[in-house]
Amino acid sequence: MIAEKMKEMVANSSAIRAMFEEGNRLAQIYGPENVYDFSLGNPNIPAPEALTKAMKDVLLEEDPVELHGYTNSNAGYADVREAVARNLNERYGTSFEGKNITMTVGAAGGLNVILKTLINPGDEVIVFAPYFGEYRSYVNNYDGVLVEISPDTETFQPKLVEFEEKISPKTKAVIVNNPNNPTGVVYGEETIKRLAAILEAKQKEYGTDIYLISDEPYRELVYGGARVPFLTKYYDNTIIGYSFSKSLSLPGERIGYLVIPDEVTDSEEVISAANVATRILGFVNAPTLQQKAVARCLNEKADLAFYDRNRETLYEGLKKAGFSCIKPEGAFYLFVKSPVEDEKEFCTRAKKYNLLLVPGSSFGCPGFVRLAYCVAYDTIVRSLPKFEKLAAEYREME
């Protein structure tokens, strides 16, 4: 019999993954071209050519025994970590060294590593709804307590008054996701400054360390001149989690990194513990070929124009059909208001038209649905008449 904790996790298994699997089932019945799957943030564009070349070059140039073996440090290759640190310093005016970088098995692996490093049973981890639903499981993995800040469904900016009220002596960490999944909203500099000031005051009030964990797989995916603040510059106890899954279209390769600055309280101890956590969680080290490849492509980016065209076309098409949503500044998601209170019923009705959407309750924000527009442009164009029919069906019910 499976573990009691796993029974709960299986019962609450990811709605995103479940909808993706449903899409595969429907595609076999109706044909892939007749299914409009907006469920999973799985990039539809290939990795940059420079990355493909880098992989080939690494295989030709590196010692195969070393390349495919364990790295000397669980944190990853020293030269790769130095390259990541230099790149961040050039881009953000920081002063990191290789020791501040831990290469990880994607952003998810990185979050689990840092939560394993920091969280004691009963420690509280604050998240701002709507938030990536897997945070629940990640915190639960280490017997932490997830504390939700309710969503501002007008702007989807963090409710900082409620945030300040919910910080307690048990608060060990705060997770922010910027740009945000599922809304595509960017938390700007003034918001981050206010959040940092609250955290500083609460640390002094309680005499505790509160870590700000910034989950940033979409940092490079912003539109219209939006700027994503680099959070280590605003609050000392900040740890960055990054993934190349979106910026280089590499979700299946599972490669990312943690940044643990020297300014973090007991930074040497935290860095050492993160390296041990990488090992004892079973990762051992991040994929070696991918470490070497991404180190040669740190300034490469996915085709942002592709996502921007998808964003504009889907947003305008849904608005024309009568749906309501905030226009995203980043990532590749639209968070659309359900025409009925029960958004799960809306998702079920949408499936009649082979439209696959994810209910907002999966993100701690019922009454909305998420659409991932990292799909083929043709999928978006062909889906819009289906959305119009779906909207018309609801208008007839009024």
N, C-alpha and C positions, 0 to 999 in steps of 0.2 A: 504494500500500500504506500502511496506517495506521502511525502511530508505534509503536515497540516498547513504550513505556510504556503506550500506549492498548490494546495487545493484552492486556496483563495486566489492565488495568482493565475491559475488556469481558468478559474471562473470569470476573472476580470481581464482575460487575455486581450491584447491590443485589438481595438476595433479597427485600427488602420490596416493591420495585417490581415484581419478577417475579411475586410472589404476588398483588399487586393486579391485574396484567394477567390473571393466571389467573382471578381472580374475575370479571372482566368477561367472559371467554370462557365460563365456566360459567353466568353469568347469562343469556347469550344462548341457552344450551341448555335450562336448567331453569327459567328465570324468576328475576328478582332476589329474589323473596320466598322462594325455596328455596335460596339460597346465603347462607352465614353467613361473611362476609368480615371477619376480625379482623386483617387484615394491615397496613393503613396508618393512621397517626395523622392521619386527615383528619376534622376535626370535623364531626359530623352536625347540629349546631345552628347556626342562623343568627347572624350578627353582631348585636350589640345594636342596637335601633332608633335609638339616639342616633348610632351610627356612620353608618347610612344617611342620617339627616338631615344629619349633618355633611358628608358627601360632596355632597349636593345644595346645601347652603348654600355650601360652598366654590366650587362651580361657578357659583353665582349671584353671589357676592360678590367673588371674586378676578378680577383682570385675566387674561383667558384667555391672552394672549400670554405673560405672566410665568409663569402657572400651568403651562403645558404646555411651557415652555422649560427649558433647562439652569439649574440653580441657580448662583448666583454662586460658591459654594464647592462643591467635590466632597463636602464633609462634610454638605451639605444646607442648607436654609433656616435663617438665623440665628434667626428668631423661634421656629421649631419646636425647635431645639436648646436654646434658652433655656427653653422650656416644659417639655421633658423634664427638664432639669437642676433646675428649680424643683420639679417634681413629685417627683423622687427625694429632694431635700433635705427636703421636707415629710414624706415617708413614712419615711425612714431616718436623718434627722439628719445628712446629709452636707453638703458645701459645694461642690458642683459648679457650674461655669459652662457656658455654651453651648459654649465652646471644648473642653470635656472630652467632648462628645458628637459622634459621627460617625453620621449616619443611614445605614443599610445595606439591602441587598437581602435582607432576612430575616436570621435567625441564621446560616444557611449562608454567605451572602455576607459577613457580618461576620467569621466564623471564617476564611474565606479571606483577607480583607483583613488581619487581624491576624497570621496565619501568614506571609503574604507580607511583611509589615512586619518580622517578627522572625527568621525562620528562614533560616539558612545551610545549604547542603548538608552533610549529616552531623550536624547538630544533632539532639538527641534530644528527643522530646515524649512525656511519660508520660501514660498513661490508665489508669483503673481499670476492669477488667472486672467485670461486663458494661458495655459502652459502645456508643454510637451508632456503627454500623459505618462510616459515611461518614467518620469521623475518619481512618481509614486512607488514604482517597483524598486528603483535604484535606492531610494531612501529606506524602504522596507527591508532591502537586502541586509542592512546593517542595524536593523531594529531602531531606526530613527523615527521621528514623528513629523509628518508633513503638515505644515500650517499654511493654509491658503489665504491669500488676500483676494477679496472678491473683485470681479471685473468691473471696470468702467466701460459699459457697453456703448457709450457715445464716442469716446476717443481711443479706448483700449490702452491708454497710458496708465502707469501704476498709481494706485490710490495710496499716496504717501502718508496721509493722515491715519488711515487704517493700519498701514504698515508700522508706523511708529507705535501705535497702540498695542499691536500684537507681538512686538519684540519683548522677550521675557528673559529672565536669567538662564533659561534653558536653551535659548537660541544659540546655535553653533554655526549655522551657515545660512546664507541667502543665495538663491539661484536666480540669476537674470538671464534672459535669452534675447539677444539683440543683434540683428533684427529678429523679431519675434515669430515663432511658429506657434500658433496658426494664423496670426493676424497680418503679418508683414509690416507691422508698425515698428518704427525706429524710436528708441529712447534717446532723446537729444542730450546735449551737454548740460543744460540747466537742470533737467530731471536727474541726471546722474550726480550732479553736485549736491542737490538737495538730499538725494538718497544717501550719499556718502556722509553728509553732515549729520543725518539722523543716526547712522551707524557709529560714527565717532562719538556722539553724545551718549549713546546707549552703552558702548564699551566702557566709557568712563563711569557711567551711572552704576553699572553692575560689576565692574572690575573683571570683565570677561573678554575673551577674544571672539569676535564674530567675523567669520570669513565670507567674503563676497565672491561667489563662484560665477564667472561669466561664461556662459555656454554660447560659443560663437561660430557655429558651422556656416552661417549665412553672412558673415562679416563682409565678404567681397560683393555680395549680391544686393546692391542698392541702386536706386533710380532717381533721376531728376535732381542730382546734386545733393542728395541726402548724405549726411556724414554720421558715421558710427563712432562714438567716443571710445578711446582705448582706456579701459577702466583702471589699469594699474596706475595711471597718472592722477587719479582722483581719490584713491583710498588705498592705504598701505596694505591692508589685509585682503588684497584681491588676488585671486588665482584664475587664470584664463584657461579655458578648454577649447581647443580648435580642432577642426576636421577638414581634410582636403576633399571630402565626399562631394560637396556641392561646388566648391570653387574650381575643382579640376575634374568634376564628373567621375568620381571614383568611389561610390558608396560601397561597392562590393570588395574593394581592396583593403578596407579597414585601416586607414592610416591617419593619424592626427598627432597632437601634442598637448601637453600641459605647460603653462608658464607659471613657475613659482618664484616670484621675485625675492631678492634679498630683504626687501622691506617687510615681508610677511613675518609675523611673530614666530620666533624659533625656526627661521627658514631652513637652516641646515638640517634640523631634526625632521621637518616636514618633507624636505626633498629626499632625505634618506628613507623615510617611511613610505613615501610614494614609490620609490624604487622597489622596496620590499613588497608593497601591495601589488605592484605589477607582476611580481613573481608568484606570490601565494594565491592570487586570484586565478592563476593558470594561464595568464597571457605570456609570461616569461619575458618576452620582448616584442615590440611592434614588428610587423613583417619587414624583413631585412631588405629585400629587393625594392619595396616601395619606399623605405626610408631613403635609400640611395637615389632613387629616381626623383622623388619630390624635392630633394635637396638641390637638384639641378634645375628645378622649375618653380622656384619660389615666387617669381614675378609673373608667372603665367596665370591666365584666368579663363574661365568658361566664357562662352559667347553671350555676353549680357544683353546684346541687342535681340537675340532670340527670345530670351525670357521677357524682355520689355514689350516686344510685339505681342506675345501671348497675354501678358498682363493687360495691356490696353484693349485688345480685342475681346477678351473674356469679360473684363470689367464693364466696358461699354455695352456689350451684348446683354449681360445680365441686367444692367440698369434699364435698357430699352425694354426688356421683357417684364420689368416691374419689380425686380428684386432689389434689395437694399444691402449695401456693404460699404465699408470704409475702403478707400483706395490705398493699397499697400505701397510703402516706400522701399521695402526690401524683401528678401527671401523670394519664394515663388508660390505663395498661397493667397487665396481670397477667403475671407471669413464672412459668410453671407447670412443675413438674418432669415430665419425660417418663417414662412408665412403662417405657421401655426405654432402654438406653444411647445408642443411635443415634436422636437426636431427629428427624433427617431422615426416617427410616423412619416415625416416629410421625406426622410432618406428612403424609407420603404416604398413610398409612392413614386419617388424618382426612379427606382429600379424598374418600374413598368416601362420606362423609356430607355432602359439600359444606361442610366446616369448613376454613377457610383460616387457618393459623397460620404464624408465622415461626420458623425454627429458631434456637436460641440461639447456635449457632456463628457466626451473622452478627454477634453482639454480643460475640464472644470468650468465650462461656460455653456450651459444648456440654452436652447433657443436659437442656436446658430449652427451652421455646418461649414466644414472646411473643404475647399477645392484646391488641389495641387495642380498648378498650371505648367508644370515642367513636362508637358506632354507634347506630342507632335502638333504643330500649328493646325494641320488639317483636322485633327481631332476636335480642337476648339471650334473651328468654323462649322463643322458638321454637327456639333453638339447644340449649337445655339437654337436651331428650330425645335429641338427636343425640349430645351428649357422654356421656350415660348409656349409650347403645348402644356408643359407642366404648370406654368404660371396661369395659363388660361383655365386649367382645370380648377385651380384654387379660386380664381375669380368667380367661376360659376357656382362655387359652393357658398359664396358670401350672401 
